[in-house]
Amino acid sequence: MANRRTKWQRLFVNDWYGQGRRLVELTSGTAVWYHTGLPPVPIRWVLVRDPKGKFETRALLCTQLDQHPRQILQWFLWRWQVEVTFQEVRNHLGVETQRQWSDLAIARTTPVLLGLFSIVTLLAHRLARNGQLPIRQAAWYTKTQATFSDAIAAVRQQLWHPANFFTSRSELDMIKLPQTLFSGLCHAVCYAA
């Protein structure tokens, strides 16, 4: 199945799917991409494999023949971060569940939701720098980095803090809750989907 004459180049890549630095092997060449009814397109192909065999060998394709295989691999890794961003936006902000009546409204909604995602990410980054971004754990799922669920809950907690709300001056409009009950309710609402 594997040709022993294939020359593989070993190199280290950074930020391999968020797992840090990793050793991979590359080989590359050129070919023609053909699809019925369309003109053939010359491409550079890059095969990426793990010397330890922990992930499947992958084929990357690029129409820029003069690009170095390492650059093509780097573009692919950068693309992964964008894909994760869109997945998080779909899961937490409902980009695919828009219910507007006009195409213009839908065209405005997606950029606004991506902007909201960016604002939450920036605010969460500030909280993380200050050591105020808790990472919620479960007995069956431990994690070392905050997820977007953790980020949006922490931002909600900051925005919904009682000090940010004006309270009624009249005692008749105020209902007193024990602090622990209020904190528990606030925490539950912050993590609600």
N, C-alpha and C positions, 0 to 999 in steps of 0.2 A: 504494500500500500504506500509506503514512504520510499521515495527515491533516495538512495544513499549518496548520490552525487550532488544533491541539492546543498548549496552553501548557505548556511544560516548565520546571521550576524547577531551576536549577543549584545544587549544593551539594557541599561537601567532606565526605567521611565518613572516619573513622579506622578503622584495623585492617581494611582491605578484604582478607579472606581471608589475613591475615598479611602483606600487602604494604605496609602503611602507609597513608598518607593518599591518597585518590583522589577525583577530580572525577567526579560522576555527575549525571544528569538524572532528575527525577521528574515524574510526572503522576499524578493520582489522581481517583477518583470513587466513586460508590456504585452498586450493582447488586443483583440478587436472585439468590441461588444456589438452583438448583432441582435436585432429584434425585427420580426417579420413586419414588412411594410415601412420600415424606417431605414435611413442610411446607416451603415456601420460607423461606429465611433471608436477611435483608438483610446485605450485606457491603460493606466498603470495599476497593477494589482499588487497588493501587499498581503502576505500571509504572516500572521502573528501567532506564535505558540508559546506555551509555558514549558520550560525545560523540566519542571517538576510534574507536569501533567495534571495540574489542578483545575485548569479551564480548557475548554475546547479550542482547537485551532480555529482562528477566524480569518476571513478574507475581507479585505478592505479594497474598495475601488475608487479611482480618482481619474478625472479627465485631464488633469494637468500632468502631462507626461514627464516634465522636467523636475517635478517635486521629489525631494528625497523621501524615502520610505518612513524615516523617523518623523518628518513633518506631517505626513499623512496620518500616521498613528496619533500624533499630538492633536491634530484636528478632530479625530474620532473621539479622543478622551475629553476634549473640551465640549464636544457635542453631548456627551453623556450628562454633564451638569445641566445643560439646557433641557434635556429630556426629563430629568428629575424635577426641575422647576415646573415644567408643564404638568407633570403628574401630580405634584403637590397642589398646584392651582386648580386642577380638575377635582381633586379629592376634597379640598378644604374651602374653595371659593365658588365652586359650582359653575365653572366656565362652560361646560357642555350642557348645562340644564337651564339655559336662558329661555325666558318665556315672553319675549317681546313680540309685538305685532308687526314691526317693520324691520327691514334689513338695516336701515340707518341706526335704529336703536340697538340692534345686535352688534353692529360695527363699533358703536361707542362703548358698549358694555365690556367687551373683552379687554381693551386697553385700560379701562378704569380698574377692572379686577387685577390685571397685571401690575398696575400702579399700586393698588392696595397691598398686593403680595410684597412688592418692593418696600413699601413703608413699614409693614409688619416685620420684614426681614431686617431692615436697618434699625428699628427700635429694639428688636430682640438682640441684635448684635451689640448694641450699646448696653443692654442689660447683662449680656454674657461677659462683656469686658469688665463690668462692675461687680461680677460675681452674683448677679441677681436673677439668673436664668436657671430655674430648677429643672432637672431632668426627671420626669415622672417614670417610675419603674413599676414593673409587675413581676410577680413571682416567676412567671413563665417566660418573661421577656426582659432581659437586661440590655441596657444600651449605654454607650460611653459618650455619645453626642446627642444634643437636643434635636428633636424632630420638629417639623413645622407645627404639629399639634402642641408641643411644649412651648414653642415660640409664640403662637397666637394666644395661648392661655396666659402666658406671662405678660404679654402686652395688654390683654384685657384686664388682668388684675391691676396693672398700673393705671390704666385709664379709668377703671371703675372703683378705684380706691375711694373710701368715704370722704377723704379730704378734698377730692375733686368735685364733690357735689354740694350744692347749697341746700341746707335743710330749712324746714319751715321754722319761722320765728314763733309760731303758735304751738303751745304744748298739745292742743287738741288734735293737730294734724300729725303728731309724732307717735309712732309705735316703737316701744323699746324692746329690743331683742338682746339676748345674751350675746356677748362678743364671739364666743365659740360657735354658736348657731349661725350668726351672721357670716363668720369666716368660712364655715363649712358650706353654706349656701352659695356664697360668692365663688369659692373654689370649684364647686360642682358646675355652676353656670359657665365659668371660664373654660372648662374642658368640654362643655356640651358641643355637639356638632352643629 
